Amino acid sequence: MKLIQLLAKALLLFFLLRFRFGEVNVSPVLSMLKLKYRTSAEYYLERLADTLIFLLLLDFIQVIVVYLYKRRKKIQHSDNFTIGIGNIYTILLVIGLIGGLLSLFRIDFRSLLTSVSLVFAGLALITKDYISNMINGMLMTFSDEVSIGDNISIGSNKGKILDITLQKIHLLNDDDDVIYIPNNMFHTTEVINYTKRDIKRTSVEFEIGLDYLNNVEEIEKMLIDTLKPFHEMITPDSYYLRVVDMKKDAVLMRFQYILKLHNKEMERKIRRITVRKIVEFISTRNKIVDQRPDLPS
């Protein structure tokens, strides 16, 4: 289907180029119009042909660049570079359409900028966030800091990157919700890329009341035993339960382990089992304070 579309575009481009070079005679068509309309019709045809030639050439350049890049990299999917090329194509496409529309109305673009410079200055102020997001999106797609498919944490959001557009990052979190994050946040907020680190450490944070806590080693052993069915997928001796923070009546803990191979689905399954075991442990355990004998009065 794509090949047929490319062939149709190529034929159209060939016809339009012949028309602009004067090899296609449109006089019989124009002669059907009244004399006073012929000059205007010819002008509109030429401007329309120029616009279509620009858009078609732009499309072919994008297709060729992406094809050669994927062939050299031996990949089939889209990555940061192809997304960046697509973003540049979109920007030039909009510029070409605006330029073509202005030319159809015989408006000189430079004169327009001069005459309505104040309006454009106001538009620049109104759309500064849009422009900033667009620039940051371009920089992001041509960098190797993040890529499609990476698991990242940005601000309070954590998930897998589905797409990077000119305005937003599309992030899929653990609840299968798609979060749209403005590109500006990538350069103003701390970003953690879990995919690009050498050690694929997974963490599960939880809080437990001091009334239910006997000792840390007991909980650590319980969690390790819970993950016995997954021991072949987890690096031996990588289990570690650490105390993150002490509060007045509770302890914030972090249970960590290292997966041998990065598997998002397996990571979510292990995390789910771990959290449920912690909830079960707390709900079925009597308060330690209730087990202590009363002090003699």
C-alpha positions as CSV (number, residue, x, y, z in Angstrom):
1,M,0.0,0.0,0.0
2,K,2.8,2.4,0.9
3,L,4.6,1.5,-2.4
4,I,1.4,2.4,-4.4
5,Q,1.2,5.7,-2.5
6,L,4.8,6.5,-3.2
7,L,4.3,5.7,-6.9
8,A,1.3,8.0,-7.1
9,K,3.2,10.8,-5.4
10,A,6.1,10.3,-7.8
11,L,3.8,10.5,-10.8
12,L,2.1,13.6,-9.5
13,L,5.5,15.2,-8.8
14,F,6.7,14.4,-12.3
15,F,3.6,15.9,-13.8
16,L,3.9,19.1,-11.7
17,L,7.6,19.5,-12.6
18,R,6.8,19.2,-16.3
19,F,4.1,21.8,-15.8
20,R,6.4,24.3,-14.1
21,F,9.0,23.8,-16.8
22,G,6.5,24.5,-19.5
23,E,6.3,21.0,-20.9
24,V,2.6,20.6,-20.2
25,N,0.3,22.9,-22.1
26,V,-2.7,24.0,-20.1
27,S,-3.8,26.6,-22.6
28,P,-6.8,24.5,-23.9
29,V,-8.1,24.4,-20.3
30,L,-7.5,28.1,-19.7
31,S,-9.2,29.0,-23.0
32,M,-12.4,27.7,-21.6
33,L,-12.4,30.7,-19.1
34,K,-13.2,34.3,-19.9
35,L,-10.2,36.3,-20.9
36,K,-10.2,38.4,-17.8
37,Y,-9.9,35.3,-15.6
38,R,-7.1,33.5,-17.5
39,T,-4.2,35.4,-16.0
40,S,-5.4,34.9,-12.5
41,A,-6.1,31.2,-13.1
42,E,-2.6,30.7,-14.5
43,Y,-1.1,32.5,-11.5
44,Y,-3.1,30.3,-9.0
45,L,-2.2,27.1,-10.9
46,E,1.5,28.1,-10.8
47,R,1.4,28.9,-7.0
48,L,-0.5,25.7,-6.3
49,A,2.0,23.7,-8.3
50,D,4.9,25.3,-6.4
51,T,3.4,24.5,-3.1
52,L,2.6,20.9,-4.0
53,I,6.1,20.4,-5.5
54,F,7.6,21.6,-2.2
55,L,5.4,19.3,-0.1
56,L,6.1,16.3,-2.3
57,L,9.8,16.9,-2.3
58,L,9.8,17.3,1.4
59,D,7.9,14.0,1.8
60,F,10.3,12.1,-0.5
61,I,13.3,13.5,1.4
62,Q,11.8,12.3,4.7
63,V,11.1,8.9,3.4
64,I,14.5,8.5,1.8
65,V,16.4,9.7,4.9
66,V,14.4,7.4,7.3
67,Y,14.8,4.4,4.9
68,L,18.6,4.8,4.6
69,Y,18.9,5.3,8.3
70,K,16.9,2.2,9.2
71,R,18.8,0.2,6.6
72,R,22.2,1.3,7.9
73,K,21.1,0.6,11.5
74,K,19.3,-2.6,10.5
75,I,16.1,-1.7,12.5
76,Q,12.4,-1.8,11.6
77,H,11.0,0.2,14.5
78,S,11.1,4.0,15.0
79,D,13.8,5.5,17.3
80,N,14.7,9.0,18.5
81,F,16.3,9.9,15.1
82,T,13.3,8.9,13.0
83,I,11.0,10.7,15.4
84,G,13.2,13.8,15.2
85,I,13.1,13.7,11.4
86,G,9.4,13.4,11.6
87,N,9.2,16.4,13.8
88,I,11.3,18.5,11.4
89,Y,9.1,17.3,8.5
90,T,6.0,18.5,10.4
91,I,7.5,21.9,11.1
92,L,8.6,22.4,7.4
93,L,5.2,21.1,6.3
94,V,3.4,23.7,8.3
95,I,5.8,26.4,7.0
96,G,5.2,25.3,3.4
97,L,1.4,25.3,3.8
98,I,1.5,28.8,5.3
99,G,3.8,30.0,2.6
100,G,1.6,28.5,-0.1
101,L,-1.5,30.0,1.4
102,L,0.0,33.4,1.5
103,S,1.3,33.2,-2.1
104,L,-2.2,32.3,-3.3
105,F,-3.5,35.5,-1.8
106,R,-0.5,37.4,-3.2
107,I,0.8,38.3,0.2
108,D,4.5,39.0,0.5
109,F,5.7,37.2,3.7
110,R,8.4,39.8,4.5
111,S,6.0,42.7,4.1
112,L,3.5,40.9,6.3
113,L,6.1,40.5,9.0
114,T,7.0,44.2,8.8
115,S,3.5,45.4,8.9
116,V,2.2,43.2,11.7
117,S,5.4,42.9,13.7
118,L,3.6,44.0,16.9
119,V,1.0,41.2,16.5
120,F,3.8,38.6,15.9
121,A,5.6,39.9,19.1
122,G,2.3,39.3,21.0
123,L,1.9,35.9,19.5
124,A,5.4,35.0,20.4
125,L,4.7,35.8,24.0
126,I,1.5,33.9,24.0
127,T,3.0,30.8,22.4
128,K,6.4,30.9,24.2
129,D,5.6,27.7,26.1
130,Y,4.5,26.0,22.9
131,I,7.7,27.0,21.2
132,S,9.8,26.1,24.2
133,N,8.2,22.6,24.3
134,M,8.8,22.2,20.6
135,I,12.5,23.1,20.9
136,N,13.0,20.8,23.9
137,G,11.2,18.0,22.0
138,M,13.6,18.4,19.1
139,L,16.6,18.4,21.4
140,M,15.3,15.3,23.2
141,T,14.7,13.3,20.0
142,F,18.3,13.9,18.8
143,S,19.9,13.1,22.1
144,D,20.6,9.7,23.6
145,E,19.5,10.5,27.1
146,V,16.1,8.9,26.6
147,S,14.6,6.7,23.9
148,I,11.3,5.1,23.0
149,G,10.7,2.1,25.3
150,D,12.9,3.4,28.1
151,N,11.6,3.2,31.7
152,I,12.1,6.5,33.3
153,S,11.0,8.5,36.4
154,I,10.3,12.2,35.8
155,G,9.1,14.2,38.8
156,S,6.5,12.1,40.5
157,N,5.7,10.0,37.4
158,K,7.3,6.7,36.5
159,G,6.7,4.5,33.5
160,K,7.7,3.5,29.9
161,I,8.1,6.1,27.1
162,L,5.6,5.4,24.3
163,D,6.3,8.4,22.2
164,I,8.0,11.8,22.1
165,T,6.2,14.4,20.2
166,L,6.9,18.1,19.6
167,Q,4.9,19.0,22.7
168,K,4.7,16.1,25.1
169,I,6.3,12.8,26.3
170,H,3.8,9.9,26.3
171,L,4.4,7.8,29.4
172,L,2.7,4.5,30.3
173,N,2.7,3.9,34.1
174,D,2.3,0.7,36.0
175,D,-1.5,1.2,36.1
176,D,-1.5,1.2,32.3
177,D,-2.5,4.9,32.3
178,V,-1.0,7.1,29.6
179,I,0.5,10.3,31.1
180,Y,1.3,13.3,28.9
181,I,4.2,15.3,30.2
182,P,5.3,18.6,28.7
183,N,8.8,18.5,27.2
184,N,9.8,21.4,29.3
185,M,9.7,19.2,32.4
186,F,12.4,17.0,31.0
187,H,14.9,19.9,31.3
188,T,13.6,21.4,34.5
189,T,12.9,18.2,36.5
190,E,15.1,15.4,37.7
191,V,14.9,12.5,35.3
192,I,16.0,8.9,36.2
193,N,16.5,6.5,33.3
194,Y,16.2,2.9,34.7
195,T,16.8,1.3,31.3
196,K,20.2,2.8,30.5
197,R,21.8,1.9,33.9
198,D,24.0,-1.2,33.9
199,I,22.3,-2.8,36.9
200,K,18.6,-3.5,36.5
201,R,17.8,-3.0,40.2
202,T,14.1,-3.1,41.1
203,S,12.8,-1.4,44.3
204,V,9.5,-1.8,46.2
205,E,8.9,0.8,48.9
206,F,6.4,0.3,51.7
207,E,5.7,1.7,55.2
208,I,5.0,-0.5,58.2
209,G,3.9,0.6,61.7
210,L,6.2,0.1,64.6
211,D,3.5,-1.8,66.4
212,Y,3.7,-4.5,63.8
213,L,7.5,-4.7,63.5
214,N,9.5,-7.1,65.5
215,N,12.8,-6.9,63.5
216,V,13.9,-6.1,60.0
217,E,15.5,-9.5,59.4
218,E,12.1,-11.2,59.8
219,I,10.5,-9.2,57.1
220,E,13.5,-9.5,54.8
221,K,13.4,-13.4,55.1
222,M,9.7,-13.4,54.5
223,L,10.0,-11.4,51.3
224,I,12.9,-13.5,50.0
225,D,10.9,-16.7,50.6
226,T,8.0,-15.2,48.8
227,L,10.1,-14.7,45.7
228,K,11.5,-18.2,45.6
229,P,9.5,-19.1,42.5
230,F,11.4,-16.3,40.7
231,H,14.9,-17.1,42.0
232,E,16.1,-18.2,38.5
233,M,15.3,-14.7,37.2
234,I,16.8,-12.8,40.1
235,T,20.6,-12.4,40.7
236,P,21.6,-14.4,43.8
237,D,22.5,-12.4,46.9
238,S,21.0,-9.3,45.4
239,Y,18.1,-9.1,47.9
240,Y,18.4,-6.2,50.2
241,L,15.9,-4.6,52.7
242,R,16.9,-1.2,53.9
243,V,15.4,1.3,56.2
244,V,14.8,4.5,54.2
245,D,13.2,6.7,56.9
246,M,12.1,6.5,60.6
247,K,8.9,8.2,61.6
248,K,7.2,8.6,65.0
249,D,5.1,5.5,64.6
250,A,6.2,3.9,61.4
251,V,9.2,2.9,59.3
252,L,9.6,3.5,55.6
253,M,11.5,0.5,54.0
254,R,12.8,-0.3,50.5
255,F,13.1,-3.9,49.3
256,Q,15.5,-4.3,46.4
257,Y,16.6,-7.0,44.0
258,I,18.3,-7.3,40.6
259,L,16.7,-9.0,37.7
260,K,19.1,-10.9,35.4
261,L,17.2,-9.7,32.3
262,H,15.0,-6.7,32.0
263,N,11.4,-7.8,31.7
264,K,8.8,-5.1,32.4
265,E,5.9,-7.6,32.7
266,M,7.9,-9.9,35.0
267,E,8.9,-6.9,37.1
268,R,5.3,-5.8,37.6
269,K,4.3,-9.4,38.5
270,I,7.0,-9.7,41.1
271,R,6.2,-6.2,42.5
272,R,2.5,-7.1,42.7
273,I,3.2,-10.3,44.6
274,T,5.6,-8.6,47.0
275,V,3.2,-5.8,47.8
276,R,0.3,-8.3,48.4
277,K,2.6,-10.3,50.7
278,I,3.4,-7.2,52.7
279,V,-0.3,-6.4,53.1
280,E,-1.0,-10.0,54.1
281,F,1.8,-9.9,56.7
282,I,0.5,-6.7,58.3
283,S,-3.2,-7.7,58.2
284,T,-2.6,-11.1,59.8
285,R,0.0,-10.0,62.4
286,N,-1.0,-9.0,65.9
287,K,0.4,-5.9,67.2
288,I,3.6,-6.4,69.0
289,V,2.5,-4.0,71.7
290,D,-0.6,-6.3,72.4
291,Q,1.8,-9.3,73.0
292,R,3.8,-7.5,75.7
293,P,2.9,-8.4,79.3
294,D,1.5,-5.6,81.3
295,L,4.0,-4.0,83.7
296,P,3.3,-4.5,87.4
297,S,1.7,-1.5,89.0
